[in-house]
Amino acid sequence: MKRFGVIISGVALLMALSGVNPSVAQDSLNVTMVGSLYNYWDCAYGVALSDSYAYVADQNAGLRVVNVARPDSLFEVGFYDTPGLAYGVAVSGSYAYVADGHEGLRVVNVANPANPVEVGCYETPSVAYSVAISGVYAYVADCYSGLRVVNVASPTSPVEVGFYNTPGYAYGVAVSGNYVYVADYTAGLRVVDVANPASPIEVGFYDTPGVAFGVTVFSNCAYVADGDCGLRVVNVANPASPTEVGFYDTPGYAYGVAVSGNYVYVADYDDGLLVVDVSNPASPTEVGSCDVPPYLHGVTVSGGYAYVADYDAGLRVVDVSNPTSPIEVGFYYIPGHACGVAVSGNYAYLAAAAAGLRVVDVSNPASPAEVGFCDTPGYAYGVSVSGDHAFVVARDAGLRVTCIADPLSPVEVGYYDPWPEVFGAALSGNYAYIAVYGADGLRVLNVENPASPTVVGSYSTPDYPLGVAVSGDHAFVADGFAGLRVVNVANPASPTEVGYCDTPGFALGVAVSGNYAYVADDYAGLRVVDVSNPASPTEVAFHETPGNARGVAVSSSYAYVGDWDAGLRVFDVANPTSPAEVGFYDTPGYARGVAVSGNYAYVADKYHLEIFDCSAALPVQNSNPSEIPRTFSLLPAYPNPFNSATTFSYQVAASGRVRLVIYDLLGRRVGTLVDRTLAPGTYSMTWDARNLASGSYYCQMQAGGLQQVRKLVLLR
């Protein structure tokens, strides 16, 4: 969480408590993560080796630390989820330096590889793609902003001391002596003198014929991975006049390069790892290759092994002790992504992409544990549960039906595999309603016999259906650019569209409660549609979300939105014409699927399954609605003093906006408990202060012209 505080005077504190509120950026409001499971990998871009550990820059999944003491038996020991996209990594001493895309250079203490901790950062001006370390300097290839020189003598406080704006796009970087060699995309190889790090100066260049992605230097030669022009060998004995002396036109697309002795190892994208003999630099010759899965990006070599960052195939280890016969001996990768989730009883069912269906015991939300799985074919994208069966949306493998009578041993019992892909499913009675992307649109399956789902009807929607919900005699289809489509399915054999609402965004998901449909409309946020007359659905309200609304669930009078890179958002929809955000949690991944059970929200966050306690966002109305308080009032908290949590009761005399805000002694806002429109009544709200220091705090209530403050004392 990034938090920016402002220290203010006692006068400002009084102003704050009387209605002028200092602003504090937060990554959560009224929502607390209580449990998390899985640490799925993303796309391995770069790799560095130190002692018995490989450090992998895994794009969205950050820095991964893998024990490679036994190359045939790799295991992950730790990870750090960097805030950006980890593209490159270098290790020096107890620190890993991560080129983290738009988030610049991150410095991570890896003295304990099982618990890597970020200790410093420098946000470069462009996109940090790779990094090399020499002495107390980090040299960052920063794409559009060229080469950045960062002093890391104090890892907790890295400072840029110089830069050179290369003419191309800086992708790769290597250091040798007083010179830095930059793989500068279409501008080839640039040679920069950094004898004075505060004033780097280009002294020479060689315009390679391809697209320079990677570079390494050994002896008097620079070896450049030059895209579709393969490996280029450039003599840099005279840095002011680099000259190509040889090349090898690899069969694929040279992306990464490493050198050891007389051999260069080329990560050739979709053509595997190539071993090139450069004992005669003028005539490099391929002597061996290893056909590891595509798409190779980075490579490093140590002790007879090549370690390959292999994009969505993870880390691959190749024995190159015999360069003419390299052989893969190990790999490490956690396949899958958390895409969709459903909850039934004490179990959460996760649609985990390539990892199929995972069954998680959530009887203790703080300690979720996988208890079973079914390796469904295809790409598990969503899941619905009915009775003893889970219906898994497996995209190009259709709808898979899994018996979960024994959650510890789920077994596939049937399937329906249409062309081309299934993106959504909803269940009602003996029927499954599936959204078939790019074909008939909505299809109706009879699943009375789960072992043999049978098509009984279909309706071709105008765009591409991505989500579906069913209520009564109607199916509600999230149909991409065609918005919300309402289809009468009273006769499942003959579904008929009866109405539609053309939402302004791209309809990805839908949930229905009562007379309202709630549409996750991508960049247009949450849309609320009155469907009391299915023939004339009408948007009555919307709430723009900060991310991209991908999924939605409704429970009681609350809508929960999986808002992609803005995490989980919670909305009070007791009055559907005026939805109000009452809580959020900016999750570390990309929130898509969401399910709700009681006060808990379960979020499929791409790299993790996460469990959130939303009780603080759901105030309880204590009084009988007929017992309307005469005045607005904030009652004393109990207990007070308190150890970690205390409860407020407050009275609302008339419908209107109510705010409950917590401040510390310096007037800094540390939490917003309530900020929404409430009906008349008496409410209670619990404040969880377990993450705050002991001391005095103040709760301020603003409502109906009232501004009332109560003092709180937190003791540890």
C-alpha positions in Angstrom: 0.0 0.0 0.0 1.3 3.4 -0.9 0.4 6.0 1.7 1.2 9.7 1.7 0.6 11.5 5.0 0.5 15.2 5.9 1.5 16.4 9.3 -0.7 19.3 10.4 -0.9 21.7 13.3 -3.3 21.6 16.2 -5.3 24.4 14.4 -5.5 22.2 11.3 -6.6 19.3 13.5 -9.6 21.4 14.7 -10.3 22.3 11.1 -10.3 18.6 10.2 -12.6 17.7 13.0 -15.0 20.5 12.0 -15.3 19.4 8.4 -12.0 20.2 6.5 -10.5 16.8 5.9 -6.8 16.2 5.0 -6.5 13.7 2.2 -4.6 10.4 2.7 -4.3 7.9 -0.1 -5.4 4.4 0.9 -5.4 1.0 -0.8 -8.3 -0.2 1.2 -11.5 1.0 2.8 -13.7 -1.1 5.2 -12.4 -4.3 3.6 -9.7 -6.5 5.1 -7.8 -9.4 3.5 -8.0 -12.3 5.9 -6.7 -15.2 3.7 -4.8 -15.9 0.5 -3.9 -19.0 -1.4 -1.7 -19.8 -4.5 1.1 -17.8 -6.0 0.7 -18.4 -9.7 3.5 -17.3 -12.0 3.0 -15.0 -14.9 5.6 -14.6 -17.7 9.3 -15.2 -17.0 11.3 -12.4 -18.8 14.6 -12.3 -17.1 16.8 -14.5 -14.8 19.9 -14.0 -12.6 21.8 -16.5 -10.6 23.5 -16.2 -7.2 24.7 -19.1 -5.1 22.1 -21.8 -5.2 19.2 -19.5 -6.2 17.7 -18.3 -9.4 16.0 -15.0 -9.3 13.3 -14.7 -12.0 11.7 -11.5 -13.2 8.2 -12.8 -13.8 6.4 -9.8 -15.2 3.1 -9.3 -13.3 4.0 -11.8 -10.6 7.1 -9.9 -9.6 10.4 -11.5 -8.4 10.4 -15.2 -7.8 13.2 -17.0 -5.9 13.9 -20.6 -6.9 16.3 -23.0 -5.2 18.4 -24.6 -7.9 20.9 -26.5 -5.8 19.6 -29.6 -7.5 18.8 -28.7 -11.1 16.6 -31.7 -11.5 14.5 -30.8 -8.4 13.7 -27.1 -8.3 11.4 -25.5 -5.8 10.3 -22.0 -5.1 11.4 -20.6 -1.7 10.0 -17.1 -1.8 8.7 -14.2 -3.9 8.1 -10.5 -3.9 5.2 -9.1 -5.8 6.7 -5.9 -7.2 4.3 -3.1 -8.0 5.0 -3.1 -11.8 5.9 -5.6 -14.5 9.2 -7.3 -13.7 11.2 -7.5 -16.9 14.8 -7.8 -15.8 16.8 -8.7 -12.7 20.4 -8.5 -11.5 21.8 -9.7 -8.1 24.7 -8.3 -6.2 25.5 -9.3 -2.6 22.3 -9.5 -0.5 20.3 -7.5 -3.0 18.3 -8.2 -6.1 17.7 -5.2 -8.5 14.5 -5.5 -10.5 13.8 -3.6 -13.7 10.0 -3.2 -13.0 8.6 -1.6 -16.1 6.8 1.6 -15.4 7.6 1.3 -11.6 11.3 1.7 -12.4 14.1 0.1 -10.3 13.2 -1.9 -7.2 15.8 -2.9 -4.7 14.9 -6.1 -2.8 16.8 -7.5 0.1 17.3 -11.2 -0.5 19.6 -12.0 2.5 16.8 -14.4 3.4 15.7 -15.8 0.0 12.5 -17.2 1.6 11.5 -13.7 2.6 12.5 -11.1 0.0 11.7 -7.5 1.1 11.8 -4.3 -0.9 14.0 -1.8 0.8 14.3 1.0 -1.8 13.3 2.1 -5.2 13.9 4.7 -7.9 11.1 5.4 -10.3 12.8 5.8 -13.7 11.1 8.2 -16.2 10.1 5.5 -18.8 9.9 1.6 -18.7 12.7 -0.2 -17.0 13.5 -3.3 -19.1 16.8 -4.6 -17.8 19.5 -3.8 -15.3 23.2 -4.4 -14.7 25.2 -3.8 -11.6 28.8 -2.7 -11.3 30.3 -1.5 -8.0 27.8 0.9 -6.4 26.0 1.7 -9.6 22.9 0.2 -11.3 22.7 0.7 -15.0 19.1 0.6 -16.2 17.9 0.2 -19.8 14.9 2.4 -19.6 13.3 2.1 -23.0 12.3 5.6 -24.3 14.6 7.3 -21.7 17.7 5.4 -22.6 20.4 4.6 -20.0 19.9 5.6 -16.4 22.7 5.5 -13.9 21.6 5.0 -10.3 23.8 5.1 -7.3 22.9 2.1 -5.0 25.6 2.5 -2.4 22.7 2.9 0.0 20.2 0.3 -1.2 17.5 2.0 0.9 17.9 5.2 -0.9 18.9 4.7 -4.6 19.6 8.0 -6.4 20.0 8.7 -10.1 23.3 10.4 -10.8 23.4 10.5 -14.6 21.7 9.4 -17.8 22.2 9.2 -21.5 19.2 9.3 -23.9 20.0 6.7 -26.5 18.5 7.3 -30.0 16.4 4.1 -29.9 14.6 2.1 -27.2 17.0 0.8 -24.5 16.1 -2.9 -23.9 19.3 -4.6 -22.9 22.3 -3.6 -20.9 25.8 -5.0 -20.0 28.8 -3.5 -18.2 32.5 -4.1 -18.8 35.1 -1.8 -17.2 34.3 1.8 -17.8 31.8 1.1 -20.6 28.1 0.2 -20.7 26.8 -1.6 -23.8 23.1 -0.9 -24.6 21.0 -3.0 -26.9 19.0 -0.1 -28.3 16.3 -1.9 -30.4 16.3 -0.4 -33.9 19.3 1.8 -33.1 21.5 -1.3 -32.6 24.4 -1.4 -30.1 25.4 1.8 -28.3 28.7 2.1 -26.3 28.6 4.6 -23.4 31.6 5.7 -21.4 30.6 5.8 -17.7 34.0 6.5 -16.2 32.2 9.5 -14.8 28.8 8.1 -13.9 27.4 11.6 -13.5 28.1 12.3 -17.1 27.8 9.2 -19.3 28.9 9.9 -22.9 28.3 7.8 -26.0 31.7 7.0 -27.6 30.6 4.6 -30.3 27.9 2.5 -31.9 27.2 -0.2 -34.3 23.8 -0.2 -36.2 22.9 -3.9 -36.2 20.7 -5.0 -39.1 17.9 -6.3 -36.9 16.3 -5.3 -33.6 18.7 -5.4 -30.7 17.1 -6.9 -27.6 19.9 -8.3 -25.5 23.7 -7.9 -25.1 26.5 -9.5 -23.2 30.2 -8.8 -23.3 33.2 -11.1 -23.0 36.9 -10.3 -23.7 36.9 -7.9 -26.6 33.5 -8.9 -28.1 29.9 -7.8 -27.5 27.4 -10.4 -28.4 24.0 -9.0 -29.5 20.7 -10.8 -29.6 19.4 -9.0 -32.7 15.8 -10.3 -33.2 15.2 -11.8 -36.6 18.8 -11.2 -37.6 20.1 -13.6 -35.0 23.4 -13.3 -33.1 25.8 -10.5 -34.0 29.4 -10.5 -32.9 30.9 -7.1 -32.5 34.5 -6.3 -31.7 34.7 -3.6 -29.1 38.4 -3.6 -28.4 38.2 0.0 -29.5 35.0 1.2 -27.9 34.9 4.3 -30.2 34.8 2.1 -33.3 32.8 -1.1 -32.7 32.9 -3.4 -35.7 30.9 -6.5 -36.6 33.3 -9.4 -37.2 30.8 -12.2 -37.5 27.2 -13.3 -37.1 25.0 -16.4 -37.0 21.5 -16.0 -38.4 19.5 -18.1 -35.9 16.3 -19.8 -37.1 14.0 -18.0 -34.7 14.1 -14.6 -33.1 17.1 -13.9 -30.9 15.8 -12.4 -27.7 18.4 -13.1 -25.0 22.1 -14.0 -24.9 24.7 -15.2 -22.4 28.4 -16.2 -22.8 30.6 -18.7 -21.1 34.1 -19.5 -22.4 34.0 -20.2 -26.1 30.3 -20.6 -26.3 27.4 -18.2 -26.6 23.9 -19.3 -25.5 21.0 -17.7 -27.4 17.4 -17.6 -26.2 15.9 -17.9 -29.7 12.2 -17.2 -28.7 10.2 -20.0 -30.3 13.2 -22.0 -31.6 14.7 -23.0 -28.3 18.1 -22.6 -26.7 21.0 -22.5 -29.2 24.6 -23.1 -28.4 27.0 -21.3 -30.7 30.8 -21.8 -30.8 32.5 -18.4 -31.0 36.1 -19.6 -30.5 36.5 -18.0 -33.9 34.4 -14.8 -33.6 34.5 -14.3 -37.3 32.7 -17.6 -37.9 30.3 -18.4 -35.1 28.8 -21.9 -35.6 25.8 -23.6 -33.9 27.0 -26.8 -32.3 23.9 -27.7 -30.2 20.4 -26.9 -29.3 17.7 -27.7 -26.8 14.0 -27.6 -27.8 12.5 -26.1 -24.7 9.0 -24.8 -24.9 8.5 -21.3 -26.5 8.8 -18.4 -25.9 12.4 -17.9 -24.6 13.3 -14.4 -23.3 16.3 -14.4 -21.0 19.2 -16.7 -20.3 22.2 -16.9 -17.9 24.9 -19.6 -17.6 26.7 -21.0 -14.5 28.5 -24.2 -13.6 27.6 -26.2 -16.6 23.9 -25.2 -16.7 21.9 -22.7 -18.6 19.0 -21.1 -16.8 16.3 -19.9 -19.2 13.5 -17.4 -18.5 10.9 -19.1 -20.7 7.9 -16.7 -20.6 4.7 -18.8 -19.8 6.8 -22.0 -19.4 8.6 -20.6 -16.4 12.2 -21.3 -15.5 14.0 -24.1 -17.5 17.3 -25.6 -16.6 19.5 -27.0 -19.4 22.6 -29.1 -18.8 25.2 -27.6 -21.2 28.3 -29.5 -19.8 28.4 -31.0 -23.3 27.7 -28.0 -25.5 27.0 -30.2 -28.5 24.3 -32.1 -26.7 22.4 -29.8 -24.3 19.5 -31.4 -22.5 16.8 -30.0 -20.2 17.1 -31.5 -16.7 14.6 -29.5 -14.7 12.0 -26.8 -14.7 9.9 -24.8 -12.3 6.5 -23.2 -13.0 3.2 -22.9 -11.2 0.7 -23.2 -14.1 -2.7 -21.5 -13.9 -4.3 -18.2 -13.1 -7.2 -17.5 -10.7 -10.0 -16.6 -13.1 -13.4 -17.5 -11.5 -14.7 -18.6 -8.2 -17.8 -20.1 -6.6 -18.5 -20.9 -2.9 -20.7 -23.6 -1.5 -20.7 -24.5 2.2 -17.1 -24.7 3.5 -15.5 -24.9 0.1 -14.5 -22.5 -2.6 -14.2 -23.8 -6.1 -11.5 -22.0 -8.2 -11.4 -21.9 -12.0 -7.6 -21.8 -12.3 -7.0 -21.6 -16.1 -4.5 -24.3 -17.1 -4.6 -25.7 -13.6 -8.2 -26.7 -14.0 -10.6 -26.8 -11.0 -9.2 -26.4 -7.5 -11.1 -27.2 -4.4 -10.3 -25.1 -1.3 -11.4 -25.6 2.2 -12.4 -22.2 3.5 -14.0 -23.3 6.8 -11.3 -21.1 8.4 -11.1 -18.1 6.0 -7.8 -17.0 7.5 -6.2 -20.3 6.5 -7.6 -21.6 3.2 -6.2 -24.9 2.1 -6.4 -26.8 -1.2 -8.0 -30.2 -0.6 -8.7 -31.5 -4.1 -8.5 -30.7 -7.8 -9.7 -31.9 -11.1 -7.3 -31.3 -14.1 -10.0 -30.2 -16.5 -8.9 -29.7 -20.2 -8.8 -26.3 -21.7 -8.6 -23.0 -19.8 -10.8 -23.0 -16.7 -12.3 -19.5 -16.8 -15.4 -19.7 -14.6 -17.3 -22.0 -12.3 -20.9 -22.5 -11.0 -22.0 -25.0 -8.4 -25.3 -26.8 -8.1 -25.8 -29.6 -5.6 -23.1 -32.2 -6.0 -21.7 -30.8 -9.3 -19.4 -28.0 -10.4 -19.9 -26.7 -13.9 -16.6 -25.4 -15.2 -16.4 -22.9 -18.0 -13.3 -24.1 -19.8 -13.3 -21.8 -22.8 -12.0 -23.8 -25.8 -12.8 -27.1 -24.0 -16.4 -26.1 -23.5 -18.4 -26.8 -20.3 -17.0 -29.5 -18.0 -19.2 -31.1 -15.4 -17.4 -32.3 -12.3 -18.9 -34.3 -9.4 -17.9 -32.8 -6.1 -19.9 -35.1 -3.8 -16.5 -35.8 -2.3 -14.7 -32.4 -2.4 -11.4 -34.1 -1.8 -11.7 -36.2 -4.9 -13.6 -34.3 -7.6 -14.2 -36.3 -10.8 -15.3 -35.1 -14.3 -18.4 -36.9 -15.3 -19.5 -35.2 -18.4 -18.9 -32.3 -20.8 -20.3 -30.3 -23.7 -17.7 -28.9 -26.1 -19.1 -26.4 -28.7 -17.1 -24.4 -31.1 -15.3 -22.0 -30.6 -15.3 -21.0 -26.8 -17.5 -20.9 -23.8 -17.0 -17.8 -21.6 -19.9 -17.9 -19.1 -22.5 -20.2 -17.5 -25.5 -20.0 -15.2 -27.6 -22.7 -13.7 -31.3 -22.9 -13.1 -33.2 -26.1 -12.3 -32.2 -28.8 -14.8 -30.7 -26.3 -17.3 -27.3 -24.7 -17.8 -27.3 -21.5 -19.8 -23.9 -20.9 -21.5 -22.4 -17.9 -23.3 -20.7 -19.3 -26.4 -18.3 -16.7 -27.8 -18.4 -16.1 -31.5 -21.1 -18.7 -32.4 -24.8 -19.0 -31.4 -24.5 -16.8 -28.4 -26.7 -18.2 -25.7 -27.2 -22.0 -25.6 -29.4 -23.9 -23.3 -28.3 -27.3 -22.1 -30.4 -29.9 -20.3 -28.1 -31.1 -17.5 -30.6 -33.4 -15.7 -28.2 -36.1 -16.5 -24.8 -34.4 -15.7 -22.9 -37.2 -17.6 -24.6 -36.2 -20.8 -25.4 -32.4 -21.2 -27.7 -32.0 -24.2 -28.4 -28.8 -26.2 -32.1 -28.0 -26.3 -32.2 -24.5 -27.6 -30.1 -21.5 -28.6 -30.3 -17.8 -29.3 -27.8 -15.8 -31.4 -27.0 -12.6 -29.6 -25.8 -9.6 -31.7 -22.2 -9.4 -30.3 -20.0 -11.7 -28.3 -21.6 -13.1 -25.0 -19.2 -13.2 -22.1 -21.4 -13.6 -19.1 -24.9 -14.8 -18.2 -27.3 -14.8 -15.2 -30.8 -16.4 -14.9 -33.8 -15.2 -12.9 -37.2 -16.7 -13.3 -38.1 -17.1 -16.9 -35.3 -14.9 -18.2 -31.7 -15.2 -19.0 -29.6 -12.0 -18.9 -26.6 -12.0 -21.2 -23.6 -9.7 -20.9 -23.0 -9.3 -24.7 -19.9 -7.2 -25.1 -20.5 -4.1 -27.1 -24.2 -5.0 -27.5 -24.7 -4.5 -23.7 -27.3 -6.4 -21.7 -29.7 -8.8 -23.6 -32.8 -10.1 -22.0 -33.9 -13.6 -23.3 -37.1 -15.3 -22.4 -36.3 -19.0 -21.6 -39.7 -20.1 -20.3 -39.5 -22.6 -23.1 -35.9 -23.7 -23.0 -36.2 -25.1 -26.5 -37.1 -21.8 -27.9 -35.3 -18.9 -26.2 -36.4 -15.5 -27.5 -35.0 -12.0 -26.9 -37.6 -9.7 -25.5 -35.5 -6.7 -24.6 -32.1 -5.1 -24.3 -30.2 -2.2 -22.8 -27.2 -1.0 -24.8 -24.7 -0.2 -22.0 -22.0 2.4 -22.8 -19.1 0.1 -22.2 -18.3 -3.5 -22.9 -20.5 -5.9 -20.9 -18.4 -8.6 -19.4 -20.4 -9.9 -16.4 -23.9 -9.7 -15.0 -25.8 -10.5 -11.7 -29.5 -10.2 -11.0 -31.2 -9.4 -7.7 -34.9 -8.6 -7.5 -36.0 -6.3 -10.3 -32.4 -5.2 -11.1 -29.6 -6.4 -13.2 -26.1 -5.3 -12.3 -23.7 -5.2 -15.3 -19.9 -5.2 -15.0 -19.3 -3.0 -18.0 -15.6 -2.9 -18.3 -14.3 0.7 -18.6 -17.9 2.0 -18.0 -17.9 0.6 -14.5 -21.0 -0.8 -12.7 -24.4 -0.2 -14.5 -27.7 -0.8 -12.8 -30.6 -1.8 -15.0 -34.3 -2.0 -14.0 -35.6 -5.2 -15.5 -39.0 -5.2 -13.8 -40.4 -5.0 -17.4 -38.1 -7.4 -19.3 -39.3 -6.0 -22.6 -38.0 -2.6 -21.7 -34.9 -2.8 -19.5 -33.8 0.7 -18.4 -30.6 1.9 -16.9 -31.4 3.7 -13.7 -28.0 4.3 -12.2 -24.3 3.7 -12.6 -21.1 4.0 -10.7 -17.8 4.5 -12.5 -15.1 2.3 -11.1 -11.4 3.2 -11.1 -10.4 0.0 -13.0 -12.2 -2.2 -15.5 -15.3 -3.9 -14.1 -14.9 -7.6 -15.1 -17.1 -9.5 -12.7 -20.0 -8.8 -10.3 -21.9 -10.6 -7.6 -24.8 -9.3 -5.5 -25.6 -10.3 -1.9 -28.3 -8.8 0.2 -28.2 -5.1 -0.7 -24.6 -5.0 -1.8 -22.8 -5.4 -5.2 -19.3 -6.7 -5.3 -17.2 -5.9 -8.4 -14.0 -7.5 -9.6 -12.5 -4.3 -11.0 -9.3 -5.8 -12.6 -6.3 -3.6 -11.7 -8.4 -1.7 -9.1 -9.2 -4.8 -7.1 -12.5 -5.5 -5.2 -15.1 -2.7 -5.0 -18.1 -2.9 -2.7 -21.3 -0.9 -3.4 -24.4 -0.3 -1.3 -27.3 -0.9 -3.7 -30.1 -0.8 -1.1 -31.4 2.1 -3.3 -30.5 0.8 -6.8 -31.0 4.2 -8.2 -28.2 5.6 -6.1 -25.4 3.1 -5.7 -22.7 4.2 -3.2 -19.2 2.7 -2.8 -18.8 1.7 0.8 -15.5 -0.3 0.6 -12.7 -1.5 -1.5 -9.4 -3.3 -1.5 -6.8 -2.7 -4.1 -5.7 -6.3 -4.6 -2.2 -7.2 -5.7 -3.3 -8.9 -8.9 -6.1 -8.5 -11.4 -9.5 -9.1 -9.9 -12.0 -10.7 -12.1 -14.2 -13.4 -10.5 -16.0 -12.7 -7.2 -18.2 -14.8 -5.0 -19.9 -13.8 -1.7 -20.8 -15.9 1.4 -21.9 -14.0 4.5 -19.5 -11.2 5.2 -16.8 -12.7 3.1 -15.9 -12.0 -0.5 -13.8 -14.5 -2.4 -11.8 -13.0 -5.3 -10.1 -14.7 -8.2 -7.2 -12.2 -8.5 -5.2 -13.8 -11.3 -2.2 -14.9 -9.2 -4.0 -15.6 -6.0 -7.4 -16.7 -4.5 -8.1 -14.0 -1.8 -10.6 -13.9 1.0 -11.8 -10.6 2.3 -13.8 -9.7 5.4 -16.2 -7.0 4.3 -18.1 -6.7 7.6 -16.8 -3.2 8.2 -18.5 -2.1 4.9 -21.8 -3.6 5.9 -23.3 -1.6 8.9 -26.0 -3.4 10.8 -29.3 -1.6 11.4 -30.2 -2.4 15.0 -33.6 -0.8 15.5 -37.0 -1.6 14.1 -37.4 0.7 11.1 -40.5 2.1 12.7 -38.4 3.3 15.7 -37.0 6.4 14.1 -34.5 8.4 16.2 -35.4 12.0 16.9 -31.9 13.3 16.4 -28.6 12.4 14.7 -26.1 11.1 17.3 -22.8 9.3 17.6 -23.0 7.2 20.7 -19.9 6.3 22.9 -17.8 3.4 21.5 -17.6 0.2 23.4 -15.2 -1.0 24.6 -13.1 2.2 25.1 -10.2 2.0 25.8 -9.9 -1.1 23.5 -7.3 -3.5 22.3 -7.8 -4.1 18.6 -11.5 -3.5 17.8 -14.3 -1.4 19.1 -17.9 -0.9 18.1 -19.8 2.4 17.4 -23.6 2.9 17.4 -25.0 5.9 15.7 -28.5 7.3 15.1 -29.8 8.6 11.8 -32.9 10.8 12.1 -33.6 11.3 8.4 -32.4 9.9 5.1 -29.2 11.5 4.0 -25.5 11.3 3.6 -23.7 10.0 6.7 -19.9 10.0 7.2 -17.9 8.4 10.0 -14.2 9.1 9.8 -11.3 8.2 12.1 -8.4 10.7 12.6 -5.2 10.4 14.6 -3.9 13.1 17.0 -2.2 14.9 14.1 -5.4 15.2 12.2 -4.5 12.6 9.6 -7.4 10.5 8.4 -6.6 6.9 9.1 -9.9 5.3 8.1 -13.4 6.1 6.6 -15.9 3.8 8.2 -19.1 5.1 6.6 -19.6 7.4 3.6 -23.0 6.9 2.1 -26.7 7.6 2.1 -28.6 5.9 4.9 -32.3 5.5 5.8 -33.5 6.6 9.3 -32.5 4.2 12.1 -29.9 3.1 14.6 -26.8 1.5 13.2 -23.6 -0.2 14.5 -20.2 -0.4 13.0 -17.0 -2.2 14.2 -13.7 -0.5 13.7 -10.7 -2.9 13.3 -7.6 -1.1 14.4 -5.2 -4.1 14.7 -2.7 -2.5 12.2 -2.5 0.8 14.0 -0.2 1.9 16.8 -1.4 2.5 20.4 -2.6 6.0 21.1 -5.5 8.4 21.0 -7.8 8.6 17.9 -11.0 10.5 17.1 -14.1 9.4 15.4 -16.1 12.2 13.7 -19.7 11.8 12.5 -21.1 14.2 9.9 -24.8 13.9 9.1 -27.9 16.2 8.8 -25.8 19.3 9.7 -24.4 17.5 12.8 -20.6 17.3 13.4 -19.9 15.2 16.5 -16.6 13.8 17.7 -15.8 10.9 20.1 -12.3 10.2 21.5 -10.9 6.7 21.3 -8.0 5.1 23.1 -6.2 2.2 21.5 -4.1 0.1 24.0 -1.7 -2.7 23.1 
